[in-house]
Amino acid sequence: MSKDLEKRKSQAKMRLDALVEKYLKDICTEKYSPFVCELKTTKEGIEDIKDFVLKEMVLNNMTIGEALREREKILDPNFLGD
């Protein structure tokens, strides 16, 4: 992989990470996403969220909000899936 492509990939990941952090800070509330909000209280949890969002955006064409809602459903033991 060329250095230019690697640099652009790294910059894109940094921008996405910043957007996810802003979303978690400004929009994520315990009322609607208590499990994700609990996860964001640790550095490891934030990294888990960022990795999950990136994966869902790339593989399933989700938005940040959709990916976070999906993560909440996975973490919520009371959620009954399909």
C-alpha positions as CSV (number, residue, x, y, z in Angstrom):
1,M,0.0,0.0,0.0
2,S,1.4,3.4,-0.9
3,K,2.4,5.8,1.9
4,D,-0.2,8.4,0.5
5,L,-3.0,5.9,0.7
6,E,-1.9,4.8,4.2
7,K,-1.8,8.4,5.3
8,R,-5.3,9.1,4.0
9,K,-6.6,5.9,5.6
10,S,-5.2,7.0,8.9
11,Q,-6.6,10.5,8.6
12,A,-10.1,9.1,7.8
13,K,-9.9,6.9,10.9
14,M,-8.9,9.8,13.0
15,R,-11.8,11.9,11.7
16,L,-14.3,9.0,12.3
17,D,-13.0,8.5,15.8
18,A,-13.5,12.3,16.5
19,L,-17.0,12.1,15.2
20,V,-17.8,9.0,17.3
21,E,-16.4,10.8,20.4
22,K,-18.5,13.9,19.7
23,Y,-21.6,11.8,19.2
24,L,-21.0,10.0,22.5
25,K,-20.4,13.2,24.3
26,D,-23.3,15.3,22.8
27,I,-26.0,12.8,21.9
28,C,-25.6,9.6,23.8
29,T,-27.8,9.6,26.9
30,E,-28.3,7.0,29.6
31,K,-32.1,7.2,29.0
32,Y,-31.9,5.8,25.5
33,S,-28.6,3.9,25.5
34,P,-27.6,3.0,29.0
35,F,-25.3,0.2,28.0
36,V,-23.3,2.2,25.4
37,C,-23.1,5.1,27.9
38,E,-21.7,2.8,30.5
39,L,-19.2,1.4,28.0
40,K,-18.0,4.9,27.1
41,T,-16.8,5.5,30.7
42,T,-13.6,3.6,30.1
43,K,-10.8,4.0,27.5
44,E,-11.2,0.3,26.5
45,G,-15.0,0.8,26.1
46,I,-14.5,3.9,23.8
47,E,-12.1,1.9,21.7
48,D,-14.6,-1.0,21.5
49,I,-17.3,1.4,20.4
50,K,-15.1,3.1,17.8
51,D,-14.1,-0.3,16.3
52,F,-17.7,-1.5,16.3
53,V,-18.9,1.7,14.5
54,L,-16.1,1.4,11.9
55,K,-16.9,-2.2,11.2
56,E,-20.6,-1.6,10.9
57,M,-20.1,1.4,8.6
58,V,-17.8,-0.5,6.3
59,L,-19.6,-3.9,6.3
60,N,-23.2,-2.9,6.7
61,N,-23.3,0.7,5.4
62,M,-24.6,2.0,8.8
63,T,-24.5,5.5,10.0
64,I,-22.8,6.3,13.4
65,G,-26.2,6.5,15.1
66,E,-27.4,3.2,13.6
67,A,-24.2,1.4,14.6
68,L,-24.5,2.7,18.2
69,R,-28.1,1.6,18.4
70,E,-27.0,-1.8,17.1
71,R,-24.3,-2.0,19.8
72,E,-26.9,-1.1,22.4
73,K,-29.1,-3.9,21.3
74,I,-26.2,-6.3,21.5
75,L,-25.3,-5.2,25.0
76,D,-28.8,-5.1,26.4
77,P,-29.7,-8.4,28.0
78,N,-33.4,-7.5,27.9
79,F,-33.5,-7.0,24.2
80,L,-35.3,-9.7,22.3
81,G,-33.8,-10.1,18.8
82,D,-35.3,-11.4,15.7
